[in-house]
Amino acid sequence: MRPPSPPRPPLAFPTLDSLASFLATRLPSTALSSWGTAPGTKTLLNLFLELSHGESILLTTSSAAAVVRAVHVATIRIRNGRGAQLMETGQLLSDGTIRSRGGPRPLSEKMLPGETIEAAAARAVREELGERVRVRILGGGEEEARVEERESASYPGLHARYVLHAVDAEVVDGVPEEGEFETEEGGEHEDEVVVEGARPAVTVKRHFWKWVDEYAAGEVAGGGDGEEEGERQSAQ
């Protein structure tokens, strides 16, 4: 039996133009033109910055998908004192779009290279819920990662592979433990990067949250990277 072929190394792109040229021959003809124009999608600059920061990598494949965006995602299952789980119901984007989830999703964050699930969870809480919020990590990070593959909603036409790592947590302080509330995004600054001739990056400005009882949370908690999967878009 032939041994399996070695994994293909991630692709590196020194410039935005080099990324555009690579994708143009590997994605459907209308894919790139829809990025940043279709409601709820991100731009080529978003992907370029994501790759530069190490939040995702692009891999070539021998399958029907010529290129795959691979992302490791930390999912943080936060519960309050009565056992309800905190779920994100939508986001306000910098282009004015309200991005609504197909179903509420737990707090999630793309992981950085070498980052532990606990470190990613702490960063997600700080950036999406706020500096004053305190949660206690209870465990779960030792669970086997789950892999999901689908076309990316943020980058139509680009196949995505999500490696999902989950951890449990409980609220300590700094966030309402009942009802619905909103928070300001504190971690995204891609819209401050300007490249002449390129569409500006689309970022999250606000997050919308609600507490969901344990039974309902078990039915709706899904994967994705916390920013794009399972969503429906509507213009504000």
N, C-alpha and C positions, 0 to 999 in steps of 0.2 A: 504494500500500500504506500502510495506517495505521501510524504509528510505534508502537513498543511503549509501553505505559503506564509511567510512572515507578515506581520501586520504592516500596512503601508504607513510611512511616516506622515505626520501632519504637514500640510502645505503652508508655506510662508509667503507673504506678499509685502514687499517693501513699500509699495505705493497703492493708492486707491485705483489708479488706472490699471495696474497689473492685476488687481483682483477683478475689476470689471472685465478685462480681456479674457481672463481665465473662465469666468462664469458665462460669458456671452456665448461660448461654443458648447456649453454643457447643460444649459437650462432651456426650457421652452422659450420661443422667440419673444413672447410678450411678458416674460417674468420680470426682468429687470426694470422695465418701464412701469410696472405696477407697484414697485416698491416705493413707499412714501407717498403714493397718490391714491391707492385704494384705501378706504377708511380702515384704521387700525393697523396698517402695515408699517414697517420700519424702512429705513433707506439703506442704500449701499454703504454710506458712511457709518451707519450703526453697526453693520456687520464688520466693516474694516476695523473699527475701534474695539469691538468685541473680540476679534481675533488678536489684535495687538495687545490687549490686556490679558489674554489667555483664558477668557471666559468660555470660549469654544474653540474648536479646531475644525478644519475642513479636511476630509479624507477622500481620496479617490477609491472607487470600488469596481468590482468586476460584475456587479449586478446591473439591473435596469437603471438604477439611480447612479449616474456617472460620478456624482460627488455628494457627500453626506456631511452635514453640519453636526458634530458630536458635542454634547453638552453634559456635564455632570451637574446635577441639581440637588440642593439640600431642601428637604421639605420638613417644616417644623410644625408639629401637631400640638398647638398650644391649647390648654384647657383651663377653665375657670374653676372656682370652688365647688360648683355643682356638677361639674363634669362636661359642660358644653364646650364645643371646640370652636376656636376662632377661625372664621373663613373670610376670604376676600371675595367681594361680590362684583367689583369693578374698579376701573382706573380712569383718571383724567389724564390725557396725554397732552404734550406741549403743542400739538396742532389743533387743540380744541375738541378732539374726539373723545367721547365717553366710550371706553371699551368695557363691555359687560361680559361676564363669564357665562358660558353655556350652563354652568352650575357653579356654586361657590367652591373656592379652592383654598387649601391651607396656605399659610405663609411659605413662600418658596424663594430660592435665590440661586443664581448660577454660581458654581464654586470656582475659586481661583486655583491655579496650579499649586499643588502641595498643601492645600488648605484642608483641615480636618472638618468633619461634619459639625463638631461643636463650635469651631471658629466661624464657620459659615453661618451657623444658626445665630450666633451672637451678632454678627455683622448684619444679617437680615433684620433682626429685631431693631437694631440701632438705626438702620437706614430707612426702613419702611414703617416702623411703629413709633420711633422717636428715641432720642438720647436718654430721656428720663424713664423709659419703660424698663422694668426689670422682670425677667423670667428665670425660672430654675430649670435647668436641663435634667431630665429624669432618666434618660437612656433611650435605647432604640437604635443608636448609631451603629451597633454591631450587627443589625439585620442585613441580610444579603441584599445587595442593590438590585433593583428591578429595572429592566430595560424596555423602553417603548420606542417605536419608530412610526413616524408619520410625516406627511408634508408639513412644513412650517407654516403657521398662519401669519407670522410677522414677515416672512420672506417667501411669498408664494412661488411655487415651482422648485424650491430647494428642499430636498429630503432631510429630515432631522432624526437623530438618534439621541434619546434622553436616558441617561443613567441616573436613576432616582435613588437617593439616600434619604432615609427618614429618621427623625429623632423626636421624642416626646418631651414636652415642657409644660410647666404650669405658671400662671401669672403670679408675680410677687407684688408688683406695684406699678402705677403709672398709666394704666389703661382701664377704661370702663369695663366692668365685668358683666354688663347686661346690655341688651339692645343693639343699636347700630351706631357707628361713629365713623369719622374720617380722620386720616392723618396725611401730613405732608411728606413727600419723598425727600430723603436727605442724602441719597447716595449717587444719583445720576447727574452728570455734568457734561454729557456728550454734546448737548445742544450748544455748549460754549465753544466747541471746536468748529471752525469755519474753513472749508476748502473751496477755493474759487471754482465755480462751475458745477459744484456738486450740491445735491439737495441736502439741507441741514438734517442732522440727526433728530429723531423723534424720541422724546423721553417721557417718563412717567412723572407727573407733578403731584397727584393726590391718589390715595388709596381709600377704598370704601370697604368697611368691615361689618360683620355681624356675627353673633354667637348662634351656633346651631347645635341642637341637642344631639346626643351621642348616636342615636339610631340614624338620624338624617345625615349626620356627618359621615358615617360609615358608607352611606350610599353615594354621596357626591364627591368625596375626597378623591382626587385624581392626580395624574402626573402633569407633565409639562414643566416649563421653567418658571412658572409663576407670573409670566408676562404675556404669554401668547396663546396657550393651548386651550381648546374648548370654548373659544369666545365667540360672541357675536358683536358686531360693531354698529354703532349708530352715531351720526354726527350730532354734536351739541348745537 
